[in-house]
């Protein structure tokens, strides 16, 4: 499953559609403006909220939290003891972890679970400069969660770069 994300509009308060590889709208990222913390909602085409994404207010390191139906699905933060700045850990609610690494600012990275590739984020195969793709490799993976992870990681890297 391949999804296309418009890169330049990841700002707070901006809404943007994520399309499938045939150009059909699949998810809406609804950025919530005028909040104390960065907040997004990932919605389906009917407007139902699938995932809530928010920046954790009080944390030693920048942290994003992904929730579904009020329950925490994942917590995302930069890997603490990594020599690479572009290496993030996604702690899932069940105690397992996803590993995110690559050139995140360039939109070239992978999401892995226990060494197995789940998704590739890339703009390499796209001709539109402001667009990157999320290619979900495993059919049993949750595309909404993986897209939310990509949005969070990119958001964290961009915030760190601004500081």
Secondary structure, DSSP 8 states (H G I E B T S, - for coil): -EEEEEGGG-STT-EEEEEETTS-EEEEEEEE-S-SS-EEEEEETT--EEEEEEE-SS-SS-EEEEEETTEEEEEEEE-TT-SSSSEEEEEETTS-EEEEEEETTTTEEEEEETTEEEEEEESTT-SSTTEEEEEE--TTS-HHHHHHHHHHHHHHHHHHHH-
